């Protein structure tokens, strides 16, 4: 038993030593900045296509899927080689991207096509499309159990619910004007949706598909990131240049942190300790301590950073 415990501890230590990395899509530069989370420094710049926006990392950590708007495609970046390894055609004007919990699907919200494209990761090709009722879907996020995909309709006031197994939209949940960022709590019971023109975040009960709370945020609330313990939700406020912090027990704002200009999409480090905020008009990423809510530093990246993913 002692020997087995020692082996387990050694494996756990090795696992904890795996380098954590943040990737930043720079829309105007056409690059992806690579940030070493331990040092909070940019260590590399990777070509990301003509206009990289949404990103998602494959479950095995080998590939980064990046939406390239002018190409109507996803660029597949080999993260070991730090180079584009392939291109997958999707719909017109792809934006938000996410990977299903089991790693089988990559979903791309395709604005002009008014649809969500589902890419089969095993074959690196488009498997099917699902039309959305709302116009200009911007984000497409899987629920933690992989059963549902929520798509925010930028030119509407609703969130479209796709049944992944049935491959069709099954519901639409009314929220505020111009919904953008979406984040699920780890238990999958709630989703938080930031609505830009309403400057409000809506807490949704996933089981009943009803709004539990409308939470006033800063001006032009946009990106959403949920802390791994589910206790806090972070929301970027584009016009204010701030990030609001929501207590999920009370659904109240408990803190506000100043960041750069036009904060957009965000990601939390895998250990849950730090939040990375893409500041579109500052060409930087702000790093926030997710427990003290203090800004730790700003990191210069490429031009017009759209979003961040971390692994």
C-alpha positions, 0 to 999 in steps of 0.5 A: 500500500505504501509503495502504491501511495508513493507511485500515486503521489509521484504521478500527481506531482508530475501532473501538477508540474505540467506547464499551464499555457494561455493562448490569445487570438489577435484579430488584427495581427493574424496571430496567436500569442502564447503566454506562459502562465507561471511567468505571465510572459509571452513566449511565442507568436503563432500564425493564426490565419487572416482574422483569428477570433474564437479558439478551443483546445482539443481534449488531448492538448495537441491542437488549437482550433481557431476560427478564421473569419475571412476564410470561413474556416477553422485553422487547426494549429499543432501546439507542439510544432506551433504551426497551422497543420490544417484547415476545416471549412465551416459556415460563413463568418465563424466566431466563437468556438468550443470543444465538447466535454468528450472531445468528439466535437468542435462547435463553431458559431457562424454568424452570417450562416445563422448556424452552428457547425459541428466538426468531427475531431476524429476525422477533422471535417465538418459533420453537420450544421444546425440552423439557429433561430436567432440571427448572428450567433456569436458564441457556442458553448457546450454544457458540462455533460455535453448534452446541450449547446447554447448559442448566443444570437448577437442580433436578437434577445435570446439564447438558442438551445441545441440538443447535440444528440438530436442535432437540432435546436429544441428551445430558445430562452429569452434574455436581454438585447445582444447576448454574447458570452456564455458560461456554465457552472461546473455542475451544469445546473446554471448558465450565465449569459452576458447581454451587451446592450442590456448591460445585464447578465442573465442566470439561467436554470438549465433544467427548466430553461428559465431565467433565475436572475437578471444581474445588472453589470457594467456598461456593455457586458460581454465576455463570461468566465466561471471559476472552476469551483463555480462560486464566482462568475467573471464578466467583462464590461466593454465600455467601462474597461472593467470586469465584474465579479458575481457571487453565484450563491446570491447572484450579486456583484461583489467586486469590480476590477479595472482592466484595459480598453474594450475588454472582450473574452476571457479565460481562467487558468486551469488551477483556477487562480488567475483570470486572463482578459483580452483588452481589444483596444489596449492590445494587451491581456490583463491578469486578475487574481480570481480570489482577491480580484486584484489586477496583477499585471498587463501583458502586451500581445498582438493587435486587437486581441479577441479572446483567450483560452487556457490549458 
